[in-house]
Amino acid sequence: MKTQPIRPARLQLDGDGVVRAPDFDDVYAPRAGAGEQARQVYLQGNGLPARWAGRHRFVVLETGFGLGNNFLATWQAWRDDPQRCERLVFVSIDRHPPTRDDLARVEAAASLRGPCALVAQLLSAWPPLTPNLHPLAFEQGRVRLLLGWGDVAQMLPQLALQFDALFLDGFAPARNPAMWDARLIKALGRRAAAGATVATWNTAPAVRDALASVGFDVKTAPGVGGRGEITTGRFAPRFQARGALPGNTGASASTAEQRSAVVVGAGLAGAWVAHELAALGWQVTVLERHSEPATETSGNPAGLFHGTVHEGDGSYSRLFRAAALLAQRRLQPWIDGGQVPGQVRGLLRLVRRPDAATSMSATLVAQGLPADYVQALSAAQARARAGVPLSHAAWWYPGGGWIAPPALVRHLLQTPGVRFMGGIDVAQLKRSRGGWQLLDPHQTVLAESAVVVLAHAAQALSLAGARGADAWPMQRIRGQVTVWRGVPGTVMPLAIPVAGDGYALPLPGGDMLCGATSSEGEDDDPVRDSDHLRNLERFERLTGLQGFSGPSVLKAGGLEGRVGWRLQAADRLPIVGPVPMAMVDWPAGRHDQVRLVPRLPGLHVATAFGARGLTLAPLAAAWLAALIDGEPLPLENDLAEAIDPARWQVRRVRREP
């Protein structure tokens, strides 16, 4: 999907406190007030809060987030309702969202009338205006807001969900006809759950006819704010022959009701998957062959997380942008609260091209990326940030930083609902009536579950390999990091993490970590002095500092190292999702799309994060957990396909005559 830059909304306040959109010559809510419209049109029009009573989850889809009036009213109604659903998921799309500063400026206006405490929480969580899905969580995760910044016609096909209530909103059809297009309403109808409802202030015959044509039983109701009538409807199609939506490969209803899973592997991938499933109410057992978690590559003392910018803004950079933004939202509270060592004070990624400054500025303009996500800095500006004599321009990621993976893994495994079991060697998987049996090398059954996630790097390939993973092109790469504990008389001036040809980050107490080497096909485990020298030489080239490498540094001591093996796919993207059947077992039919590939029920994989696991694992785990649970997916469908385990098999099918 080719994204379009997000142009923020322009907001104007009139003398009565009504917020206007001058670009559309319309108001965000009638003079009767946004709160009244939200309650009478969208809540009452959809039978809320009564319809969500006793439900495990209730999903609202909205076209046009605007100032968040409808979300705030729905959230407040959920809070006030003793019979509320266990989980409220609110999904909203907007092409021109306001900036955080503009939203804060109008939040006290009479037309908003939102609960102040909720507005403050929304403002605190407000994401950068990048063309992505932005998953936000409130009420300890029981209220989830999934914001899609982008054109609704482009964003809607990227959503994998079924809604229970539709808030059909937007500026007047004469001023914004795309929001009321019949093709859009048809796409919305494909995402309606059984018994779903719709409400809108729009009573235009074309809108009513479009809703009726996709299966809504359309009615009228009294209006609000001077409007004579509003439109409501209940989804009751005559025919249910609708094709599977992208992403509908999650758990069956019976599996979701059991809500228990086994995760194999207690590194970053497995710990994040366990945490995200537990946050959705699942009971998760994590099996690890070592006695302690984070014993392999996830045991490195520190690592970086940050986004990526590429010309063209393809799948790779879009995925890393979405992942980095979510990583910051997840990690910063734990770092700030002292639960996990780390730092979120920004990160520099150097660009060594001679014309870097010019091309970087052009890329920012073309993609419209906001300054709270990334900035292009000259070499002089980068030097001022880093405190070291950098010689190249750099991307500045304000939300980037570093964290200690072992402490993070332990923190994730302490999530209520997660049980860690160390010293458990899973050697084989076997299908059973209950789903999957996990066996040790002596064929003893260790555990049995309808849902299993393989998240133990290369070992996941051996377990899944005989079940369709033979098509995964993988590399196992040895990497060594170096920790510089200081040399007498030498001060480490590096202020923030710097990446490029390698990376370096300042650790507490004046220490520094740098690395990592990259050696494919090597199994040599001991730390090597030669790799220390390579890391330190690269550190000097990266930062412009001198005197940190050479034999004298090795003789002085104070160097520590660690070796790990990174698993990396040929396309440098992770492998996350339901495991496909082996191609020889595929039934006849079309298999030229990822969503059409037959899967092994209940078996999933999360592996091959390479060197970017700290950035990618939170989003990948959130997506996989949502898929397993049947929650709206927090990742665009084309990006989900880019990390799907069946992607190579689909490419092979497409190449066949």
PLY file of the C-alpha trace (Angstrom):
ply
format ascii 1.0
element vertex 657
property float x
property float y
property float z
element edge 656
property int vertex1
property int vertex2
end_header
0.00 0.00 0.00
1.39 3.40 -0.97
0.69 5.77 1.87
-0.20 9.43 1.60
1.27 12.08 3.91
-1.02 13.06 6.77
-2.05 16.70 6.63
-3.24 17.79 10.09
-6.68 19.29 10.49
-7.00 23.06 10.72
-9.25 24.04 13.61
-11.06 27.32 14.24
-13.12 28.33 17.27
-16.05 30.67 16.72
-17.46 33.05 19.30
-19.76 30.37 20.75
-16.94 27.89 21.25
-17.95 25.73 18.28
-14.99 24.12 16.51
-14.98 24.59 12.74
-13.04 22.90 9.95
-12.34 25.70 7.45
-11.00 23.27 4.84
-14.45 21.65 4.70
-16.53 24.71 5.65
-18.27 22.64 8.30
-18.40 22.14 12.07
-17.24 19.16 14.10
-20.53 19.03 16.00
-23.84 20.93 16.04
-24.33 23.85 18.40
-26.35 21.60 20.69
-22.98 20.11 21.61
-20.72 17.23 20.69
-21.60 15.31 23.82
-25.33 15.42 23.07
-24.78 14.33 19.47
-22.51 11.48 20.56
-24.99 10.21 23.13
-28.23 10.65 21.17
-27.04 9.79 17.66
-24.25 7.28 18.10
-24.79 5.68 21.49
-28.59 5.60 21.58
-28.76 5.03 17.83
-26.70 1.86 18.31
-28.60 0.74 21.41
-25.70 1.45 23.74
-24.84 0.80 26.46
-27.49 -1.94 26.69
-26.13 -3.95 23.75
-22.71 -4.54 25.24
-24.04 -5.79 28.60
-22.37 -9.02 29.64
-20.28 -9.27 26.48
-16.64 -10.33 26.59
-15.73 -7.82 23.90
-17.59 -5.13 21.99
-16.12 -3.52 18.86
-17.05 -0.06 17.59
-15.92 1.12 14.16
-16.06 4.84 13.40
-15.44 6.75 10.19
-14.05 10.15 11.13
-12.39 10.45 14.55
-12.43 14.25 14.47
-11.83 15.59 17.97
-12.60 12.28 19.64
-16.07 13.33 20.80
-17.73 9.99 20.06
-14.89 7.97 21.54
-14.87 10.02 24.74
-18.64 9.69 25.14
-18.46 5.93 24.50
-15.58 5.51 26.93
-17.47 7.47 29.61
-20.63 5.43 29.03
-18.57 2.24 29.43
-17.12 3.57 32.67
-20.53 4.48 34.05
-22.21 1.18 33.14
-22.05 -1.55 35.83
-23.10 -4.09 33.16
-20.36 -3.02 30.75
-18.58 -5.45 28.48
-15.27 -6.81 29.70
-13.38 -5.18 26.83
-14.26 -2.21 24.64
-12.40 -1.85 21.34
-12.94 1.41 19.46
-11.50 1.63 15.92
-11.54 4.97 14.13
-10.14 6.33 10.87
-9.30 9.93 10.04
-7.38 11.44 7.14
-6.89 14.83 8.81
-6.49 14.33 12.56
-5.57 17.31 14.75
-2.15 17.72 16.26
-1.83 17.18 19.98
-1.39 20.92 20.53
-4.51 21.77 18.54
-6.55 19.10 20.30
-5.41 20.47 23.64
-6.31 23.99 22.53
-9.93 23.11 21.79
-10.54 20.47 24.47
-12.16 23.03 26.76
-14.47 24.36 24.05
-18.21 24.02 24.60
-18.62 21.83 21.54
-16.33 19.13 22.95
-17.83 18.71 26.41
-15.64 15.70 27.05
-14.85 14.44 30.56
-11.69 16.29 31.56
-9.93 13.24 33.02
-10.54 11.24 29.85
-9.45 14.09 27.60
-6.20 14.35 29.56
-5.55 10.63 29.11
-6.28 10.85 25.40
-3.93 13.81 25.02
-1.20 12.00 26.91
-1.46 9.00 24.59
-1.96 11.00 21.36
0.27 9.44 18.66
2.37 11.17 16.00
0.48 11.92 12.80
2.06 9.19 10.70
0.10 7.07 8.18
-0.22 4.01 10.39
-2.52 2.15 12.69
-1.86 3.40 16.20
-3.01 1.05 19.02
-3.62 2.85 22.32
-4.71 1.28 25.60
-6.61 2.69 28.59
-8.19 1.28 31.75
-5.41 -1.31 32.19
-6.01 -2.43 28.62
-9.76 -2.97 28.96
-10.46 0.00 26.68
-8.48 -0.06 23.45
-8.42 2.64 20.82
-7.09 1.76 17.37
-6.53 4.93 15.35
-5.98 4.71 11.60
-4.46 7.88 10.21
-5.17 7.91 6.48
-7.78 8.10 3.78
-10.74 5.94 4.74
-10.98 4.32 1.30
-7.32 3.34 1.56
-7.27 2.42 5.24
-10.49 0.40 5.51
-9.31 -2.49 3.27
-6.29 -2.75 5.57
-8.42 -3.49 8.65
-9.10 -7.04 9.82
-12.07 -6.84 12.19
-15.77 -7.36 12.64
-17.66 -4.51 14.29
-20.67 -4.67 16.56
-21.57 -0.99 16.15
-20.81 1.43 13.34
-20.54 5.17 13.93
-20.93 6.56 10.42
-19.62 10.08 10.82
-17.94 12.76 8.76
-18.48 16.21 7.35
-21.51 16.92 5.16
-21.63 14.90 1.91
-21.52 18.05 -0.18
-18.21 18.97 1.47
-16.65 15.53 1.88
-18.40 13.07 -0.45
-15.73 10.39 -0.14
-16.87 9.63 3.42
-20.34 8.62 2.18
-19.45 6.78 -1.01
-21.52 3.66 -1.76
-18.36 1.61 -2.34
-17.10 2.61 1.09
-20.36 1.57 2.72
-20.14 -1.76 0.90
-16.67 -2.29 2.36
-18.03 -1.40 5.79
-20.83 -3.92 5.39
-18.30 -6.69 4.78
-16.94 -6.04 8.27
-20.27 -6.17 10.12
-20.72 -8.89 12.72
-24.02 -10.73 13.05
-26.56 -8.36 14.57
-24.32 -5.31 14.17
-25.94 -1.87 14.20
-25.24 1.45 12.53
-26.14 5.04 13.37
-25.51 8.32 11.60
-26.87 11.85 11.57
-26.99 11.64 7.76
-30.45 10.95 6.34
-29.60 11.33 2.65
-31.48 8.76 0.52
-28.25 7.67 -1.16
-26.71 6.80 2.22
-29.80 4.93 3.38
-29.98 3.03 0.11
-26.30 2.09 0.31
-26.72 0.79 3.87
-29.79 -1.19 2.86
-27.98 -2.67 -0.13
-25.32 -4.26 2.08
-27.81 -5.82 4.47
-28.81 -3.18 7.04
-32.48 -2.89 7.99
-32.59 0.92 7.91
-34.91 3.03 10.06
-35.22 6.64 11.15
-35.23 8.11 14.65
-35.63 11.60 16.17
-32.63 13.85 15.65
-30.61 16.13 17.90
-29.37 19.67 17.66
-31.95 20.87 15.20
-31.73 17.79 12.98
-35.15 16.40 12.15
-34.17 12.72 11.94
-31.20 10.41 12.13
-30.55 7.08 10.42
-30.17 3.78 12.30
-30.01 0.21 11.16
-29.42 -3.40 12.15
-27.39 -5.81 10.05
-29.76 -8.50 8.81
-28.62 -9.56 5.33
-30.64 -12.01 3.30
-27.48 -13.83 2.25
-24.35 -14.53 4.29
-22.09 -15.63 1.41
-19.27 -13.22 2.17
-15.65 -14.05 1.48
-13.14 -14.36 4.28
-11.67 -11.06 5.34
-7.91 -10.57 5.32
-6.44 -11.68 8.61
-9.23 -14.08 9.60
-6.91 -16.95 10.48
-7.12 -16.69 14.25
-8.40 -19.05 16.88
-11.73 -20.77 16.54
-14.53 -19.78 18.88
-14.04 -22.91 20.98
-10.31 -22.27 21.27
-10.86 -18.64 22.28
-13.30 -19.76 24.97
-10.62 -21.98 26.54
-8.26 -18.98 26.60
-5.12 -20.89 27.50
-1.94 -21.24 25.49
1.59 -22.60 25.63
4.53 -20.49 24.43
7.84 -22.21 23.76
10.82 -19.95 24.37
11.46 -17.32 27.03
13.43 -14.77 25.06
12.08 -11.44 23.84
9.65 -12.97 21.34
8.15 -15.53 23.71
7.95 -13.14 26.66
6.18 -10.48 24.59
3.68 -12.99 23.16
2.94 -14.31 26.65
2.50 -10.78 27.99
0.14 -9.72 25.21
-1.99 -12.88 25.45
-2.22 -12.49 29.22
-3.24 -8.85 28.77
-6.19 -10.18 26.74
-7.20 -12.47 29.60
-5.42 -15.68 28.58
-3.59 -18.09 30.87
-0.16 -18.68 29.34
2.50 -21.25 30.18
6.00 -20.41 28.93
8.37 -23.35 28.48
12.12 -22.68 28.28
14.90 -25.24 27.86
17.25 -23.18 30.04
16.60 -22.81 33.75
16.31 -19.03 33.46
14.68 -16.75 30.86
16.62 -14.54 28.41
19.59 -16.88 28.44
20.47 -16.70 24.75
20.61 -13.60 22.49
17.96 -11.83 24.59
20.49 -11.87 27.41
22.58 -9.05 25.94
23.04 -6.29 28.54
21.39 -3.59 26.40
19.90 -2.99 22.98
18.30 -0.28 20.85
14.78 0.42 19.61
13.98 3.00 16.94
12.22 3.53 13.63
13.40 3.51 10.03
13.02 5.93 7.14
13.40 4.81 3.52
12.67 6.60 0.28
9.33 5.42 -1.07
8.00 4.47 2.38
7.56 0.80 1.53
6.49 -2.09 3.72
9.82 -2.32 5.53
9.89 1.29 6.74
6.14 1.32 7.47
6.45 -1.80 9.60
9.42 -0.47 11.53
7.71 2.90 12.03
4.59 1.27 13.48
6.73 -1.05 15.59
8.96 1.71 16.94
6.01 3.87 17.93
4.37 1.01 19.81
7.68 0.00 21.40
8.07 3.50 22.80
4.49 3.49 24.17
5.02 0.11 25.84
8.57 0.61 27.14
8.69 4.23 28.29
6.39 3.83 31.34
8.45 0.88 32.57
11.72 2.72 32.03
10.45 5.94 33.61
9.03 3.98 36.53
12.34 2.25 37.20
10.95 -1.22 36.51
13.39 -1.88 33.67
16.79 -0.21 33.09
16.89 1.88 29.94
16.53 5.35 28.50
14.13 7.08 26.10
15.91 10.33 25.30
16.20 9.88 21.55
18.56 8.13 19.16
20.69 9.15 16.18
21.11 7.02 13.07
23.90 8.30 10.85
23.59 8.56 7.07
26.96 8.39 5.31
25.93 9.51 1.80
27.57 12.74 0.57
24.20 14.31 -0.32
22.52 13.04 2.82
21.26 16.38 4.16
19.49 17.27 0.91
17.99 13.84 0.26
16.85 13.43 3.87
15.00 16.75 3.85
13.34 15.83 0.53
12.23 12.49 1.98
10.66 14.16 5.00
8.74 16.58 2.79
7.58 13.81 0.42
6.39 11.54 3.21
5.15 14.27 5.54
6.67 12.59 8.57
6.18 14.67 11.75
8.97 15.92 13.97
7.76 13.92 16.98
8.60 10.76 15.01
11.76 11.71 13.10
13.88 14.72 12.15
16.73 15.21 9.69
19.81 16.71 11.38
22.96 18.10 9.86
26.30 16.78 11.07
26.67 19.83 13.32
23.22 19.33 14.82
23.93 15.64 15.34
27.22 16.45 17.08
25.40 18.79 19.46
22.91 16.04 20.36
25.46 13.28 20.83
28.27 15.18 22.50
30.85 13.49 20.26
32.49 14.62 16.97
30.14 12.96 14.50
30.99 13.66 10.87
27.71 12.75 9.15
24.12 13.88 8.99
21.70 11.77 10.97
18.07 10.83 11.47
16.94 11.87 14.93
14.28 9.62 16.48
12.93 11.41 19.58
11.17 8.24 20.76
14.16 5.97 20.28
16.34 4.68 23.04
17.77 1.61 24.74
16.63 -0.97 27.26
18.10 -3.99 29.06
16.58 -7.10 27.42
17.08 -9.54 30.35
15.28 -7.23 32.77
12.56 -6.58 30.19
11.97 -10.30 29.65
11.72 -10.92 33.40
9.28 -8.03 33.73
7.08 -9.36 30.91
7.02 -12.84 32.44
5.71 -11.37 35.70
2.46 -10.38 33.98
-0.53 -11.89 35.84
-1.67 -14.96 33.96
1.83 -15.95 32.80
3.59 -19.00 34.31
7.27 -19.55 33.52
8.72 -23.09 33.56
12.47 -23.39 33.04
14.57 -26.45 32.28
11.90 -27.82 29.92
13.27 -29.13 26.63
10.52 -29.39 24.01
11.78 -31.77 21.34
8.65 -32.69 19.41
5.10 -31.62 18.60
2.31 -34.11 18.14
-1.28 -33.54 17.07
-3.85 -34.63 19.63
-7.55 -34.40 20.27
-6.88 -31.42 22.54
-4.76 -29.65 19.93
-1.03 -30.19 20.36
1.09 -32.29 22.66
4.57 -31.03 23.46
7.03 -33.87 24.08
10.51 -34.02 25.59
13.40 -36.01 24.00
12.12 -39.16 25.76
8.60 -38.78 24.27
7.15 -37.74 27.62
4.23 -35.33 27.29
5.23 -32.01 28.83
2.08 -30.05 28.06
-0.98 -30.09 25.85
-2.82 -27.08 24.46
-5.11 -26.05 21.63
-2.92 -22.97 21.07
0.86 -23.20 20.83
3.28 -20.44 19.88
6.82 -21.41 18.88
9.07 -18.50 19.83
12.44 -20.12 20.45
14.38 -18.92 17.41
16.09 -21.65 15.41
14.54 -24.40 17.54
11.13 -23.22 16.34
12.17 -24.15 12.82
13.00 -27.71 13.83
9.59 -28.16 15.47
7.60 -26.49 12.70
9.82 -27.58 9.82
8.06 -30.86 9.15
4.74 -29.02 9.18
5.17 -26.55 6.37
8.08 -24.36 7.46
10.51 -26.02 5.05
10.06 -23.04 2.72
11.53 -20.50 5.18
14.92 -19.22 3.95
16.88 -18.45 7.10
20.30 -17.35 8.25
21.85 -17.94 11.67
24.28 -15.12 12.44
26.84 -14.99 15.21
27.16 -11.61 16.93
29.44 -10.36 19.70
28.88 -7.18 21.68
31.50 -5.31 23.67
31.00 -3.53 26.98
33.66 -0.91 27.74
34.02 -0.52 31.49
36.33 2.45 31.18
40.03 3.16 30.98
41.76 5.23 33.70
41.93 8.85 32.64
39.38 8.39 29.84
35.86 9.82 30.05
33.01 8.56 27.89
31.39 11.71 26.43
28.69 9.93 24.38
25.34 11.31 25.58
22.79 9.29 23.59
22.72 6.12 21.47
24.19 6.38 17.96
23.66 3.81 15.21
24.83 3.41 11.65
27.76 1.15 10.84
27.26 -0.64 14.13
25.94 1.09 17.22
27.06 2.52 20.54
25.09 3.45 23.61
26.06 4.94 26.96
25.31 2.78 29.99
24.76 3.93 33.58
27.92 4.64 35.50
29.93 5.87 32.52
30.18 2.52 30.74
29.49 1.98 27.05
28.18 -0.88 24.91
29.03 -1.23 21.22
28.73 -3.81 18.49
27.73 -6.04 17.15
29.80 -8.24 14.91
28.00 -10.23 12.23
29.35 -13.63 11.16
27.13 -15.99 9.23
27.58 -19.72 9.63
29.90 -19.59 12.65
29.33 -21.66 15.78
32.32 -20.40 17.79
30.95 -19.60 21.24
33.79 -17.98 23.25
34.21 -14.21 23.30
37.07 -13.21 20.98
39.55 -10.36 21.42
39.56 -9.88 17.66
35.84 -9.13 17.76
36.38 -6.67 20.63
38.88 -4.82 18.45
36.49 -4.80 15.49
33.71 -3.40 17.66
35.94 -0.70 19.15
37.39 0.31 15.79
33.87 0.66 14.43
32.92 2.65 17.52
35.70 5.13 16.74
34.56 5.48 13.12
30.96 5.88 14.21
31.49 8.50 16.91
34.69 10.25 15.81
36.27 9.53 19.20
39.82 8.20 19.36
41.82 6.15 21.83
39.17 3.52 22.48
40.66 0.71 20.37
43.96 -1.06 19.86
46.04 -3.60 21.80
46.60 -1.20 24.68
42.88 -1.15 25.43
42.79 -4.95 25.50
45.78 -5.06 27.85
44.24 -2.46 30.16
41.25 -4.74 30.74
37.78 -3.46 31.47
36.29 -5.06 28.37
33.46 -7.55 28.62
31.65 -9.32 25.83
28.80 -11.59 25.03
28.06 -13.84 22.06
24.63 -14.59 20.68
23.10 -15.95 17.49
20.51 -13.96 15.62
18.03 -15.72 13.37
17.27 -13.69 10.27
15.01 -14.35 7.29
16.29 -13.69 3.79
14.02 -10.64 3.44
15.07 -9.33 6.89
11.51 -9.39 8.21
10.30 -11.52 11.13
8.20 -14.66 10.72
5.04 -14.28 12.76
1.64 -15.91 12.45
-0.19 -19.22 12.02
1.97 -22.00 10.62
0.91 -23.08 7.12
0.41 -26.66 6.11
3.12 -28.19 3.97
2.35 -27.46 0.32
2.01 -31.17 -0.48
-1.00 -31.27 1.86
-2.82 -28.26 0.43
-6.30 -29.05 -0.87
-7.30 -27.99 -4.36
-8.18 -24.33 -4.76
-6.64 -20.88 -4.91
-3.58 -20.28 -2.75
-2.15 -17.16 -4.39
-2.94 -14.97 -1.40
-1.68 -15.33 2.15
-5.19 -15.40 3.59
-6.11 -18.38 1.36
-3.27 -20.63 2.56
-4.46 -23.57 4.72
-3.06 -23.48 8.26
-2.36 -25.94 11.01
-5.05 -25.18 13.60
-3.76 -23.54 16.75
-0.04 -23.64 15.84
1.75 -20.29 15.53
5.30 -19.03 15.25
7.12 -15.85 16.27
10.76 -15.89 15.27
13.50 -14.44 13.02
13.60 -10.96 14.54
17.26 -10.59 13.61
18.97 -7.64 15.23
15.77 -5.62 15.70
13.81 -7.68 18.19
13.48 -4.89 20.74
11.76 -2.76 18.11
9.68 -5.40 16.34
8.65 -7.84 19.07
6.05 -5.65 20.88
4.00 -5.03 17.72
4.45 -8.54 16.36
3.30 -10.01 19.68
0.34 -7.62 19.95
-0.73 -8.56 16.42
-0.36 -12.30 17.03
-2.21 -12.16 20.35
-5.05 -10.20 18.74
-5.20 -12.74 15.91
-5.38 -15.66 18.32
-8.02 -13.95 20.47
-10.15 -12.65 17.57
-9.52 -8.98 18.46
-9.28 -6.29 15.74
-5.74 -6.53 14.42
-3.36 -3.64 15.22
-1.44 -3.94 11.94
-2.43 -3.22 8.35
-3.23 -6.34 6.33
-0.45 -5.81 3.79
2.10 -5.46 6.60
0.74 -8.59 8.28
1.21 -10.41 4.97
4.80 -9.14 4.84
5.65 -11.04 8.05
3.35 -14.04 7.47
5.00 -17.49 7.63
3.33 -18.44 4.32
4.74 -15.57 2.29
7.39 -17.61 0.48
4.94 -20.37 -0.39
2.53 -17.81 -1.85
5.33 -16.28 -3.92
6.16 -19.74 -5.22
2.53 -20.31 -6.21
2.44 -16.98 -8.03
5.55 -17.89 -10.02
4.08 -21.18 -11.18
2.48 -21.17 -14.64
0 1
1 2
2 3
3 4
4 5
5 6
6 7
7 8
8 9
9 10
10 11
11 12
12 13
13 14
14 15
15 16
16 17
17 18
18 19
19 20
20 21
21 22
22 23
23 24
24 25
25 26
26 27
27 28
28 29
29 30
30 31
31 32
32 33
33 34
34 35
35 36
36 37
37 38
38 39
39 40
40 41
41 42
42 43
43 44
44 45
45 46
46 47
47 48
48 49
49 50
50 51
51 52
52 53
53 54
54 55
55 56
56 57
57 58
58 59
59 60
60 61
61 62
62 63
63 64
64 65
65 66
66 67
67 68
68 69
69 70
70 71
71 72
72 73
73 74
74 75
75 76
76 77
77 78
78 79
79 80
80 81
81 82
82 83
83 84
84 85
85 86
86 87
87 88
88 89
89 90
90 91
91 92
92 93
93 94
94 95
95 96
96 97
97 98
98 99
99 100
100 101
101 102
102 103
103 104
104 105
105 106
106 107
107 108
108 109
109 110
110 111
111 112
112 113
113 114
114 115
115 116
116 117
117 118
118 119
119 120
120 121
121 122
122 123
123 124
124 125
125 126
126 127
127 128
128 129
129 130
130 131
131 132
132 133
133 134
134 135
135 136
136 137
137 138
138 139
139 140
140 141
141 142
142 143
143 144
144 145
145 146
146 147
147 148
148 149
149 150
150 151
151 152
152 153
153 154
154 155
155 156
156 157
157 158
158 159
159 160
160 161
161 162
162 163
163 164
164 165
165 166
166 167
167 168
168 169
169 170
170 171
171 172
172 173
173 174
174 175
175 176
176 177
177 178
178 179
179 180
180 181
181 182
182 183
183 184
184 185
185 186
186 187
187 188
188 189
189 190
190 191
191 192
192 193
193 194
194 195
195 196
196 197
197 198
198 199
199 200
200 201
201 202
202 203
203 204
204 205
205 206
206 207
207 208
208 209
209 210
210 211
211 212
212 213
213 214
214 215
215 216
216 217
217 218
218 219
219 220
220 221
221 222
222 223
223 224
224 225
225 226
226 227
227 228
228 229
229 230
230 231
231 232
232 233
233 234
234 235
235 236
236 237
237 238
238 239
239 240
240 241
241 242
242 243
243 244
244 245
245 246
246 247
247 248
248 249
249 250
250 251
251 252
252 253
253 254
254 255
255 256
256 257
257 258
258 259
259 260
260 261
261 262
262 263
263 264
264 265
265 266
266 267
267 268
268 269
269 270
270 271
271 272
272 273
273 274
274 275
275 276
276 277
277 278
278 279
279 280
280 281
281 282
282 283
283 284
284 285
285 286
286 287
287 288
288 289
289 290
290 291
291 292
292 293
293 294
294 295
295 296
296 297
297 298
298 299
299 300
300 301
301 302
302 303
303 304
304 305
305 306
306 307
307 308
308 309
309 310
310 311
311 312
312 313
313 314
314 315
315 316
316 317
317 318
318 319
319 320
320 321
321 322
322 323
323 324
324 325
325 326
326 327
327 328
328 329
329 330
330 331
331 332
332 333
333 334
334 335
335 336
336 337
337 338
338 339
339 340
340 341
341 342
342 343
343 344
344 345
345 346
346 347
347 348
348 349
349 350
350 351
351 352
352 353
353 354
354 355
355 356
356 357
357 358
358 359
359 360
360 361
361 362
362 363
363 364
364 365
365 366
366 367
367 368
368 369
369 370
370 371
371 372
372 373
373 374
374 375
375 376
376 377
377 378
378 379
379 380
380 381
381 382
382 383
383 384
384 385
385 386
386 387
387 388
388 389
389 390
390 391
391 392
392 393
393 394
394 395
395 396
396 397
397 398
398 399
399 400
400 401
401 402
402 403
403 404
404 405
405 406
406 407
407 408
408 409
409 410
410 411
411 412
412 413
413 414
414 415
415 416
416 417
417 418
418 419
419 420
420 421
421 422
422 423
423 424
424 425
425 426
426 427
427 428
428 429
429 430
430 431
431 432
432 433
433 434
434 435
435 436
436 437
437 438
438 439
439 440
440 441
441 442
442 443
443 444
444 445
445 446
446 447
447 448
448 449
449 450
450 451
451 452
452 453
453 454
454 455
455 456
456 457
457 458
458 459
459 460
460 461
461 462
462 463
463 464
464 465
465 466
466 467
467 468
468 469
469 470
470 471
471 472
472 473
473 474
474 475
475 476
476 477
477 478
478 479
479 480
480 481
481 482
482 483
483 484
484 485
485 486
486 487
487 488
488 489
489 490
490 491
491 492
492 493
493 494
494 495
495 496
496 497
497 498
498 499
499 500
500 501
501 502
502 503
503 504
504 505
505 506
506 507
507 508
508 509
509 510
510 511
511 512
512 513
513 514
514 515
515 516
516 517
517 518
518 519
519 520
520 521
521 522
522 523
523 524
524 525
525 526
526 527
527 528
528 529
529 530
530 531
531 532
532 533
533 534
534 535
535 536
536 537
537 538
538 539
539 540
540 541
541 542
542 543
543 544
544 545
545 546
546 547
547 548
548 549
549 550
550 551
551 552
552 553
553 554
554 555
555 556
556 557
557 558
558 559
559 560
560 561
561 562
562 563
563 564
564 565
565 566
566 567
567 568
568 569
569 570
570 571
571 572
572 573
573 574
574 575
575 576
576 577
577 578
578 579
579 580
580 581
581 582
582 583
583 584
584 585
585 586
586 587
587 588
588 589
589 590
590 591
591 592
592 593
593 594
594 595
595 596
596 597
597 598
598 599
599 600
600 601
601 602
602 603
603 604
604 605
605 606
606 607
607 608
608 609
609 610
610 611
611 612
612 613
613 614
614 615
615 616
616 617
617 618
618 619
619 620
620 621
621 622
622 623
623 624
624 625
625 626
626 627
627 628
628 629
629 630
630 631
631 632
632 633
633 634
634 635
635 636
636 637
637 638
638 639
639 640
640 641
641 642
642 643
643 644
644 645
645 646
646 647
647 648
648 649
649 650
650 651
651 652
652 653
653 654
654 655
655 656
